[in-house]
């Protein structure tokens, strides 16, 4: 969810990230030593049966119980065997990860996880400036945001794999953005970016200049050496033409839904649905530690 319903920023940083997923496996090395009590950093094998509060089985590493789930498919090729993961490495949902710490080899235990320790609450709350829910609002932004070509200096380490074998002239890509390396100095690299996300790209900035950006009509109303003031006809507002009220639901430009939780003088708190099918649910896992290394 974008914090503003109108995006007026440019030149994203090139960043790499690593997201852990529930059920991701990690191979253990040949130098692993068998242990008897689970601690952080250990590689463990765990059998589990996951159920909802009403007793419905939603997943299991044991085929006898997996057959009770709605998604069971005998032809999927899935191997029903202990789940292997490294404790504390972020490969598991929080409550499962911490819940096995201190368990002994062969021990059985029931973990009851609140949504915050499992797949999150049903809604994620976020505060948005109230003006972004007005049909028309004014926004003052740096003039540099509207340059056709942007120059940016970033640490080489922020480029991830693209930071390898850097030479002047190399083209780096991040999504739809392409950046050309213009200077390499120590641990930093300077790049130039064709700012095609600029809503006034290729046009001479002037008071009265109009354009349409992400569904909104935008007009320059004031122009200085350092700033632009824009009048925004906020048609991308999910509640355009309506008076907002708590409890109202709407569809955002990206197609996702949102709900107004609270309205204050300067801010509106919205709830964005967590789309994971287990979001907002309390989960129970019956687990048994089968191996510790």
C-alpha positions as CSV (number, residue, x, y, z in Angstrom):
1,X,0.0,0.0,0.0
2,X,1.4,3.3,-0.9
3,X,1.3,5.8,1.9
4,X,0.0,8.5,-0.5
5,X,-2.7,7.9,-3.1
6,X,-0.6,9.9,-5.4
7,X,3.0,8.8,-6.1
8,X,5.3,11.8,-6.8
9,X,8.7,10.3,-5.8
10,X,11.3,8.9,-8.2
11,X,14.6,7.1,-8.5
12,X,14.1,4.0,-6.2
13,X,17.2,2.6,-4.5
14,X,18.6,-0.7,-5.7
15,X,18.1,-3.0,-2.7
16,X,18.1,-6.7,-2.2
17,X,16.0,-8.5,0.4
18,X,15.6,-12.0,1.7
19,X,12.2,-13.2,2.9
20,X,11.7,-16.4,4.8
21,X,8.7,-18.6,4.3
22,X,7.0,-21.1,6.4
23,X,8.1,-24.6,5.3
24,X,11.4,-23.5,3.6
25,X,14.0,-26.2,4.1
26,X,17.7,-25.9,4.6
27,X,20.1,-28.7,4.1
28,X,22.4,-29.6,7.0
29,X,26.1,-30.0,6.6
30,X,28.1,-33.2,7.0
31,X,29.8,-31.6,10.1
32,X,26.5,-31.4,12.1
33,X,26.5,-33.0,15.5
34,X,23.4,-34.7,16.9
35,X,22.0,-33.0,20.0
36,X,19.3,-33.7,22.5
37,X,17.8,-30.2,23.2
38,X,16.8,-27.7,20.6
39,X,18.5,-24.3,20.7
40,X,18.7,-21.4,18.3
41,X,20.9,-22.2,15.3
42,X,20.2,-25.9,15.4
43,X,18.8,-27.7,12.3
44,X,15.8,-29.6,13.4
45,X,13.4,-32.1,11.9
46,X,9.8,-31.7,13.2
47,X,6.6,-33.6,12.5
48,X,3.5,-31.4,12.9
49,X,-0.2,-31.3,12.6
50,X,-1.7,-27.8,12.1
51,X,-5.3,-27.2,13.1
52,X,-7.7,-24.2,13.5
53,X,-9.5,-23.5,16.7
54,X,-12.5,-25.6,15.5
55,X,-10.2,-28.6,15.0
56,X,-10.0,-28.3,11.2
57,X,-6.7,-29.7,9.9
58,X,-5.1,-27.2,7.5
59,X,-1.6,-28.8,7.1
60,X,0.5,-31.7,8.3
61,X,3.8,-33.3,7.6
62,X,2.1,-36.7,8.3
63,X,0.1,-38.0,5.3
64,X,-2.5,-39.6,7.5
65,X,-3.5,-36.2,8.8
66,X,-2.7,-34.3,5.5
67,X,-5.5,-36.4,3.9
68,X,-8.0,-34.5,6.1
69,X,-7.0,-31.1,4.6
70,X,-9.0,-29.5,1.7
71,X,-5.9,-29.1,-0.4
72,X,-4.6,-32.7,-0.2
73,X,-3.5,-34.0,-3.6
74,X,-2.0,-37.5,-3.7
75,X,-0.4,-36.7,-7.1
76,X,1.3,-33.5,-6.0
77,X,4.6,-35.3,-5.4
78,X,4.9,-33.9,-1.9
79,X,7.0,-36.1,0.4
80,X,5.4,-36.5,3.8
81,X,8.3,-36.4,6.2
82,X,9.6,-34.3,9.1
83,X,9.9,-30.6,8.2
84,X,13.6,-29.5,8.4
85,X,14.6,-25.9,9.3
86,X,17.2,-23.9,11.1
87,X,15.8,-22.5,14.4
88,X,16.0,-18.7,14.6
89,X,16.9,-18.2,10.9
90,X,13.5,-16.7,10.0
91,X,12.5,-19.7,7.9
92,X,9.4,-20.3,10.0
93,X,6.5,-18.2,11.3
94,X,7.5,-16.6,14.6
95,X,5.5,-18.7,17.0
96,X,6.6,-22.0,15.5
97,X,10.2,-20.9,15.4
98,X,10.4,-19.9,19.0
99,X,8.0,-22.6,20.2
100,X,10.4,-25.5,19.5
101,X,13.3,-23.9,21.4
102,X,14.1,-25.9,24.5
103,X,12.2,-29.1,23.3
104,X,14.0,-32.4,23.7
105,X,14.6,-35.0,21.0
106,X,11.4,-37.1,20.8
107,X,9.4,-34.6,22.8
108,X,5.8,-33.8,21.8
109,X,4.3,-30.4,22.4
110,X,1.2,-28.3,21.4
111,X,1.9,-24.8,20.3
112,X,-1.0,-22.3,20.3
113,X,-0.2,-19.3,18.1
114,X,-2.1,-16.0,18.1
115,X,-2.3,-14.3,14.7
116,X,0.5,-12.0,15.5
117,X,2.8,-15.0,16.0
118,X,1.5,-16.8,12.9
119,X,0.3,-15.2,9.6
120,X,-0.6,-11.8,11.0
121,X,-3.9,-10.1,11.8
122,X,-6.7,-10.0,9.3
123,X,-6.1,-6.3,8.7
124,X,-2.9,-4.3,8.7
125,X,-3.5,-0.7,10.0
126,X,-1.9,2.3,8.5
127,X,-2.2,6.0,9.1
128,X,-2.7,8.2,6.0
129,X,-2.7,12.0,5.8
130,X,-6.4,13.0,5.7
131,X,-5.9,15.2,2.6
132,X,-5.4,12.1,0.5
133,X,-9.1,11.3,1.0
134,X,-10.2,14.8,-0.3
135,X,-11.4,15.1,-3.9
136,X,-9.0,18.0,-4.4
137,X,-5.8,18.8,-2.5
138,X,-2.6,20.7,-2.9
139,X,0.9,19.1,-2.6
140,X,4.2,20.9,-2.5
141,X,7.2,18.7,-3.5
142,X,10.9,19.3,-4.4
143,X,11.4,20.5,-8.0
144,X,14.3,18.0,-8.3
145,X,11.6,15.2,-8.4
146,X,10.6,16.4,-11.8
147,X,13.9,16.3,-13.6
148,X,14.0,14.1,-16.7
149,X,17.4,12.7,-15.7
150,X,18.2,12.0,-12.1
151,X,21.7,11.5,-10.7
152,X,22.1,9.4,-7.6
153,X,25.0,8.1,-5.5
154,X,24.6,4.8,-3.6
155,X,26.9,2.3,-1.8
156,X,28.1,-0.5,-4.0
157,X,26.8,-2.9,-1.4
158,X,23.2,-1.7,-2.0
159,X,23.4,-3.1,-5.5
160,X,23.5,-6.7,-4.6
161,X,24.7,-9.0,-7.4
162,X,24.5,-6.1,-9.8
163,X,27.3,-4.5,-7.9
164,X,29.8,-7.1,-9.2
165,X,32.2,-6.2,-12.0
166,X,31.1,-2.6,-12.1
167,X,32.4,-0.4,-14.9
168,X,31.5,3.1,-16.1
169,X,28.8,2.8,-18.7
170,X,27.2,-0.4,-17.2
171,X,23.4,-0.5,-17.2
172,X,21.8,-1.6,-14.0
173,X,18.1,-2.6,-13.8
174,X,15.6,-2.6,-11.0
175,X,12.1,-3.4,-12.3
176,X,11.2,-0.9,-15.0
177,X,14.0,1.5,-14.0
178,X,17.3,1.5,-15.7
179,X,20.4,3.3,-14.4
180,X,23.7,4.0,-16.1
181,X,26.9,3.9,-14.1
182,X,28.7,7.3,-14.5
183,X,31.3,7.2,-11.7
184,X,32.8,4.6,-9.3
185,X,34.6,6.1,-6.3
186,X,35.7,3.9,-3.5
187,X,32.7,2.1,-2.0
188,X,30.2,4.3,-3.8
189,X,28.8,4.4,-7.3
190,X,27.1,7.2,-9.1
191,X,24.3,6.5,-11.6
192,X,22.0,8.5,-13.9
193,X,18.4,7.5,-14.3
194,X,16.0,8.4,-17.0
195,X,13.1,9.6,-14.8
196,X,10.3,8.3,-17.0
197,X,8.1,8.2,-13.8
198,X,8.1,12.0,-13.8
199,X,4.5,12.9,-14.7
200,X,5.8,15.9,-16.7
201,X,8.6,13.9,-18.4
202,X,9.8,15.6,-21.6
203,X,7.8,18.8,-20.8
204,X,9.0,22.3,-19.8
205,X,7.8,23.0,-16.3
206,X,5.5,26.0,-16.0
207,X,2.6,27.3,-14.0
208,X,-0.7,26.0,-15.5
209,X,1.0,22.9,-17.0
210,X,-1.4,19.9,-16.6
211,X,-1.1,16.1,-16.9
212,X,-2.7,12.9,-15.7
213,X,-0.8,10.6,-13.4
214,X,-2.0,7.3,-11.9
215,X,-5.6,8.3,-12.6
216,X,-5.3,11.8,-11.1
217,X,-5.4,15.2,-12.9
218,X,-2.4,17.3,-11.8
219,X,-1.9,21.0,-12.4
220,X,1.2,23.1,-11.5
221,X,-0.1,26.1,-9.5
222,X,3.2,27.5,-8.2
223,X,6.8,27.1,-9.4
224,X,10.0,28.2,-7.6
225,X,13.7,27.3,-8.1
226,X,13.4,24.5,-5.5
227,X,9.7,23.5,-5.3
228,X,6.5,22.8,-7.2
229,X,3.0,23.2,-5.8
230,X,0.5,20.9,-7.4
231,X,-3.3,20.9,-7.5
232,X,-4.4,17.3,-7.5
233,X,-7.9,16.2,-8.6
234,X,-7.8,13.0,-6.6
235,X,-9.8,10.6,-8.8
236,X,-7.7,7.7,-7.5
237,X,-9.2,8.2,-4.1
238,X,-11.3,5.1,-3.5
239,X,-14.0,7.4,-2.1
240,X,-13.9,10.1,-4.7
241,X,-17.1,12.1,-4.6
242,X,-18.2,10.6,-1.3
243,X,-18.0,11.8,2.3
244,X,-15.9,9.3,4.2
245,X,-17.0,7.5,7.3
246,X,-15.6,4.9,9.6
247,X,-16.4,1.4,8.4
248,X,-16.5,2.3,4.7
249,X,-14.7,-0.1,2.3
250,X,-13.2,0.8,-1.0
251,X,-11.0,-0.5,-3.8
252,X,-7.6,1.0,-4.3
253,X,-6.0,1.7,-7.8
254,X,-4.0,-1.5,-7.6
255,X,-7.2,-3.5,-7.1
256,X,-6.8,-4.3,-3.5
257,X,-9.4,-3.4,-0.9
258,X,-9.2,-1.2,2.2
259,X,-11.4,-0.3,5.1
260,X,-11.6,3.0,7.0
261,X,-10.9,2.2,10.7
262,X,-10.6,5.7,12.3
263,X,-11.0,9.3,11.1
264,X,-9.1,12.1,12.9
265,X,-8.5,15.7,12.1
266,X,-5.2,15.2,10.2
267,X,-5.1,11.5,9.6
268,X,-7.2,8.6,8.5
269,X,-6.4,5.1,9.8
270,X,-7.1,2.4,7.2
271,X,-7.1,-1.3,7.3
272,X,-5.5,-3.3,4.5
273,X,-6.6,-6.9,4.3
274,X,-4.0,-9.6,4.8
275,X,-4.6,-11.9,1.9
276,X,-3.0,-15.0,3.5
277,X,-5.8,-17.6,3.9
278,X,-4.7,-18.1,7.6
279,X,-4.4,-14.4,8.5
280,X,-6.3,-13.4,11.6
281,X,-6.6,-17.0,12.8
282,X,-5.3,-18.6,15.9
283,X,-3.4,-21.8,15.0
284,X,-2.6,-24.9,16.9
285,X,0.4,-27.1,16.1
286,X,1.0,-30.5,17.6
287,X,4.7,-31.0,17.1
288,X,7.2,-33.7,17.7
289,X,11.0,-33.2,17.4
290,X,12.4,-36.0,15.3
291,X,16.0,-34.8,14.9
292,X,18.4,-32.1,16.2
293,X,21.7,-31.2,14.6
